[in-house]
């Protein structure tokens, strides 16, 4: 994965378990991306040290890129959302 894989503020799909252990899948907006970590805005409450799966689906590219990562930081915001920072564990790039 490179910093140019998707543009900032791209829509992504985040899935995993929330801080209560319930499975979820939610659309989110990417805030930051580089080779080893990324962050996004999310409504679903998640906890640090939990694994998440993120599907990057850029509109201009028909291929999907799936990244597995570990939540390293969760910051609550005044608008009710969280800024979630994730460390990349591994990723695959395949065609839809």
HELIX and SHEET records of a PDB file:
SHEET    1   A 7 UNK A  11  UNK A  17  0                                        
SHEET    2   A 7 UNK A  23  UNK A  33 -1                                        
SHEET    3   A 7 UNK A  37  UNK A  42 -1                                        
SHEET    4   A 7 UNK A  82  UNK A  95 -1                                        
SHEET    5   A 7 UNK A  63  UNK A  76 -1                                        
SHEET    6   A 7 UNK A  51  UNK A  56 -1                                        
SHEET    7   A 7 UNK A  11  UNK A  17 -1                                        
END                                                                             
